[in-house]
Amino acid sequence: RECCRTSESRLMSQPPVLKAAAAAADKLDELRAATTGVELTAHARRRLISAISAMQNQIDAIGRSVDEIGLPDAFFDPTDPRLVGYFVALALVAQERKPLASIGRFYGSGVYAIYYIGDEELYRPISKTETPIYVGKADPDGQPKTVIDQGTKLADRLNEHSKNIDKVEGINLNDFECRALAVQSGYQASAESHLIKLFRPVWNNETKILFGIGKHGDSSKTRANNKSPWDTIHPGRAWATDNREAKSVAAIKEDVAAHFTAARLYHTTNDVFAAFVAA
């Protein structure tokens, strides 16, 4: 009993910040228990992982604020895949832009960016600029050792987008250009992530505005899915015709206009390179 009273006394005498830390640790234990053996949908799993990642960042920030010894201004780790992805993204922007309609076929998997150069009012803020309308990656099959072993994944993906754009209304395939970069397998995902964070392309799913170009059609089990914003604004793909609209054309156009007003737009390659250097 004396031992218990001593432990309780020590607990009561702890600074409030230590009590808060102990309470937070208990909550983390509860979260770990709640996730054990639970079945989640893909969407719920992504949301949970995102929430946990945010908590990790907060905990790291608290730890840094408490530590009496500061961190260096920068730490360079050439083996960090994120750093390699950063340089891959930079190398992509340095490539020559080519018409999307005549991309042809070539070996390689990697990353790409698509740009709009037309007169459609909806996309006028980014027309003829260095702000891509869409960025993406093409993954190879297996573990290829050479660019030829990677197959034609990158060209195939761009030609698929080309066909989708050519099918629909409101845009003309000749009003699109692209950049493509074949890269060593394994680094395309990090590069794509960096490109999305930098440019926030309006057609990318992650931007959550005018997404849907990458959809391949609904199966018989998911035929009742809502029509994507992209298919709502640009009708023409037969498999999406009968899907109900989740948002009206007017509402989507308002979202696009608000996005271009709030987002940073890159008008020249110098603007892009300056952003890379600043990062």
C-alpha positions as CSV (number, residue, x, y, z in Angstrom):
1,R,0.0,0.0,0.0
2,E,2.9,2.4,0.8
3,C,4.3,1.7,-2.6
4,C,1.0,2.5,-4.3
5,R,0.7,5.7,-2.3
6,T,4.2,6.7,-3.4
7,S,3.4,6.0,-7.1
8,E,0.2,8.0,-6.8
9,S,2.0,10.8,-5.1
10,R,4.6,10.9,-7.9
11,L,1.9,10.9,-10.5
12,M,0.0,13.8,-8.9
13,S,3.2,15.8,-8.6
14,Q,4.0,15.5,-12.3
15,P,4.0,18.7,-14.4
16,P,0.8,19.1,-16.4
17,V,2.7,18.5,-19.7
18,L,3.8,15.0,-18.5
19,K,0.2,14.2,-17.6
20,A,-0.9,15.3,-21.1
21,A,1.8,13.1,-22.6
22,A,0.6,10.1,-20.6
23,A,-3.0,10.7,-21.6
24,A,-2.0,11.0,-25.3
25,A,0.0,7.7,-25.0
26,D,-3.1,6.1,-23.6
27,K,-5.2,7.4,-26.5
28,L,-2.6,6.0,-29.0
29,D,-2.9,2.6,-27.2
30,E,-6.7,2.8,-27.7
31,L,-6.2,3.6,-31.4
32,R,-3.8,0.7,-31.9
33,A,-6.3,-1.6,-30.2
34,A,-9.1,-0.3,-32.4
35,T,-7.2,-0.9,-35.6
36,T,-6.2,-4.5,-34.7
37,G,-8.1,-7.0,-36.9
38,V,-10.5,-4.4,-38.2
39,E,-11.7,-4.6,-41.8
40,L,-11.6,-1.3,-43.7
41,T,-12.6,-0.2,-47.2
42,A,-9.9,1.2,-49.4
43,H,-11.2,4.7,-48.9
44,A,-11.4,4.4,-45.1
45,R,-7.9,2.9,-45.0
46,R,-6.4,5.8,-46.9
47,R,-8.1,8.3,-44.6
48,L,-6.8,6.4,-41.5
49,I,-3.2,6.3,-42.9
50,S,-3.4,10.0,-43.7
51,A,-4.7,10.8,-40.1
52,I,-1.9,8.7,-38.6
53,S,0.7,10.4,-40.7
54,A,-0.6,13.8,-39.6
55,M,-0.3,12.7,-36.0
56,Q,3.3,11.5,-36.6
57,N,4.2,15.0,-37.9
58,Q,2.6,16.6,-34.9
59,I,4.5,14.4,-32.5
60,D,7.8,15.1,-34.3
61,A,7.1,18.8,-34.2
62,I,6.4,18.6,-30.4
63,G,9.6,16.6,-29.9
64,R,11.7,19.2,-31.8
65,S,10.2,22.1,-29.8
66,V,11.1,20.4,-26.5
67,D,14.6,19.4,-27.4
68,E,17.2,22.0,-26.2
69,I,19.5,21.1,-29.1
70,G,18.3,22.5,-32.4
71,L,18.3,20.8,-35.8
72,P,20.6,21.8,-38.6
73,D,19.2,24.2,-41.2
74,A,19.3,21.3,-43.8
75,F,20.3,17.7,-43.9
76,F,21.3,16.2,-47.3
77,D,20.8,12.4,-47.7
78,P,21.5,11.4,-51.4
79,T,20.0,8.0,-50.7
80,D,16.5,9.4,-49.7
81,P,14.0,8.2,-52.4
82,R,12.1,11.5,-51.9
83,L,15.1,13.5,-52.9
84,V,15.6,11.3,-56.0
85,G,11.9,11.9,-56.8
86,Y,12.5,15.6,-56.4
87,F,15.3,15.6,-59.0
88,V,13.3,13.3,-61.3
89,A,10.5,15.9,-61.2
90,L,13.0,18.7,-61.9
91,A,14.4,16.7,-64.8
92,L,10.9,16.2,-66.3
93,V,10.3,20.0,-66.4
94,A,13.6,20.4,-68.3
95,Q,12.3,18.1,-71.1
96,E,11.0,19.5,-74.4
97,R,7.2,19.8,-74.7
98,K,5.6,17.8,-77.6
99,P,2.1,17.6,-79.1
100,L,0.1,15.0,-77.2
101,A,-1.6,14.0,-80.5
102,S,1.6,12.8,-82.0
103,I,3.5,11.2,-79.1
104,G,4.1,7.9,-80.9
105,R,5.6,4.9,-79.1
106,F,8.8,4.7,-77.2
107,Y,10.4,2.5,-74.5
108,G,10.3,3.4,-70.8
109,S,8.2,3.9,-67.7
110,G,8.3,7.0,-65.6
111,V,6.5,10.3,-65.2
112,Y,4.7,12.8,-67.5
113,A,2.9,16.1,-67.5
114,I,0.1,17.3,-69.8
115,Y,-0.4,21.0,-70.7
116,Y,-3.3,22.9,-72.2
117,I,-2.6,25.6,-74.9
118,G,-6.2,26.2,-76.3
119,D,-8.8,28.9,-75.9
120,E,-11.4,27.1,-73.8
121,E,-12.5,29.7,-71.2
122,L,-12.6,27.2,-68.3
123,Y,-8.8,26.5,-68.7
124,R,-7.7,30.0,-69.9
125,P,-5.8,30.8,-66.6
126,I,-3.3,28.0,-67.4
127,S,-3.4,28.0,-71.2
128,K,0.1,28.4,-72.7
129,T,1.7,28.4,-69.2
130,E,4.0,26.0,-67.4
131,T,1.2,24.9,-65.1
132,P,0.2,21.4,-66.2
133,I,-3.4,20.4,-66.3
134,Y,-2.5,16.8,-65.3
135,V,0.6,14.9,-64.2
136,G,1.0,11.2,-63.7
137,K,3.2,8.1,-63.7
138,A,3.5,4.8,-65.5
139,D,4.8,1.9,-63.5
140,P,6.7,-1.0,-65.2
141,D,5.9,-4.7,-64.8
142,G,8.2,-6.7,-62.6
143,Q,11.7,-5.5,-61.9
144,P,13.1,-4.4,-65.3
145,K,16.9,-3.7,-65.5
146,T,16.9,-1.6,-68.6
147,V,14.7,1.0,-70.3
148,I,13.8,-1.5,-73.0
149,D,12.8,-4.0,-70.3
150,Q,10.4,-1.4,-68.9
151,G,8.3,-1.8,-72.1
152,T,6.3,1.1,-73.5
153,K,4.3,1.9,-70.4
154,L,4.9,5.7,-70.5
155,A,4.0,6.1,-74.1
156,D,1.0,3.8,-73.7
157,R,-0.4,5.9,-70.8
158,L,0.0,9.1,-72.8
159,N,-1.7,7.6,-75.8
160,E,-4.5,6.4,-73.6
161,H,-5.1,10.0,-72.4
162,S,-4.9,11.2,-75.9
163,K,-7.7,8.8,-77.0
164,N,-9.9,9.9,-74.1
165,I,-9.4,13.6,-74.8
166,D,-10.2,12.9,-78.5
167,K,-13.5,11.2,-77.6
168,V,-15.1,14.0,-75.5
169,E,-16.6,17.4,-76.0
170,G,-15.3,20.9,-75.0
171,I,-11.6,20.2,-75.6
172,N,-9.5,19.5,-78.7
173,L,-6.7,17.1,-78.7
174,N,-4.5,19.5,-80.8
175,D,-4.7,21.9,-77.8
176,F,-2.6,19.7,-75.6
177,E,1.2,19.2,-75.2
178,C,3.1,17.0,-72.9
179,R,6.5,16.2,-71.3
180,A,7.6,12.7,-70.6
181,L,10.6,11.3,-68.7
182,A,11.6,7.6,-68.5
183,V,13.3,6.9,-65.1
184,Q,14.9,4.1,-63.2
185,S,12.1,1.9,-61.9
186,G,11.1,2.7,-58.3
187,Y,11.4,6.5,-58.4
188,Q,8.4,7.4,-60.4
189,A,6.0,7.4,-57.5
190,S,8.0,9.9,-55.4
191,A,8.4,12.1,-58.5
192,E,4.7,12.1,-59.2
193,S,3.9,12.9,-55.6
194,H,6.2,15.9,-55.7
195,L,4.7,17.2,-59.0
196,I,1.2,16.9,-57.7
197,K,2.1,18.9,-54.5
198,L,3.9,21.6,-56.5
199,F,1.4,22.1,-59.3
200,R,-1.9,20.9,-57.9
201,P,-3.1,20.0,-61.4
202,V,-6.8,20.5,-61.8
203,W,-7.4,17.2,-63.5
204,N,-5.6,15.1,-60.8
205,N,-7.7,13.1,-58.4
206,E,-5.7,14.4,-55.5
207,T,-6.8,18.0,-56.2
208,K,-10.4,16.8,-55.9
209,I,-12.0,19.2,-58.4
210,L,-12.1,18.0,-62.1
211,F,-10.9,14.5,-61.7
212,G,-11.8,11.4,-63.7
213,I,-9.8,11.3,-66.9
214,G,-8.0,8.2,-65.6
215,K,-11.1,6.2,-65.1
216,H,-11.3,3.1,-67.3
217,G,-15.1,2.5,-67.1
218,D,-17.3,0.9,-64.5
219,S,-17.9,-2.8,-64.1
220,S,-21.4,-4.2,-64.0
221,K,-21.1,-4.2,-60.2
222,T,-20.3,-0.5,-60.0
223,R,-22.3,0.8,-63.0
224,A,-24.3,3.0,-60.6
225,N,-21.3,5.0,-59.6
226,N,-21.6,8.8,-59.9
227,K,-20.3,10.4,-63.1
228,S,-16.9,11.9,-62.5
229,P,-16.6,15.7,-62.8
230,W,-14.3,15.2,-65.8
231,D,-17.0,13.2,-67.6
232,T,-19.7,15.8,-66.5
233,I,-17.7,18.7,-68.1
234,H,-16.5,16.7,-71.0
235,P,-19.2,14.1,-72.1
236,G,-18.4,11.6,-74.7
237,R,-17.1,8.4,-73.2
238,A,-19.9,5.9,-73.8
239,W,-19.5,3.9,-70.6
240,A,-20.1,7.1,-68.5
241,T,-23.2,8.3,-70.4
242,D,-25.8,6.8,-68.1
243,N,-24.1,7.5,-64.8
244,R,-25.8,10.1,-62.7
245,E,-24.0,13.4,-62.1
246,A,-22.7,14.0,-58.6
247,K,-22.2,17.7,-59.3
248,S,-23.7,20.0,-61.9
249,V,-21.7,21.6,-64.6
250,A,-22.1,25.0,-63.1
251,A,-20.9,23.9,-59.7
252,I,-17.8,22.2,-61.1
253,K,-17.0,25.3,-63.2
254,E,-17.2,27.4,-60.0
255,D,-14.8,25.0,-58.3
256,V,-12.3,25.2,-61.1
257,A,-12.4,29.0,-61.2
258,A,-11.9,29.1,-57.4
259,H,-9.0,26.7,-57.7
260,F,-7.2,28.8,-60.3
261,T,-7.7,31.9,-58.2
262,A,-6.3,30.3,-55.1
263,A,-3.5,28.1,-56.6
264,R,-0.1,29.3,-57.5
265,L,0.2,29.3,-61.3
266,Y,3.5,28.9,-63.1
267,H,3.7,31.0,-66.2
268,T,7.4,30.3,-67.3
269,T,10.0,27.6,-66.7
270,N,11.9,30.2,-64.6
271,D,8.9,30.3,-62.3
272,V,9.0,26.5,-61.9
273,F,12.8,26.3,-61.4
274,A,12.6,29.1,-58.8
275,A,10.0,27.1,-56.9
276,F,12.3,24.0,-57.0
277,V,15.2,26.0,-55.7
278,A,13.2,27.6,-52.9
279,A,12.0,24.1,-51.8
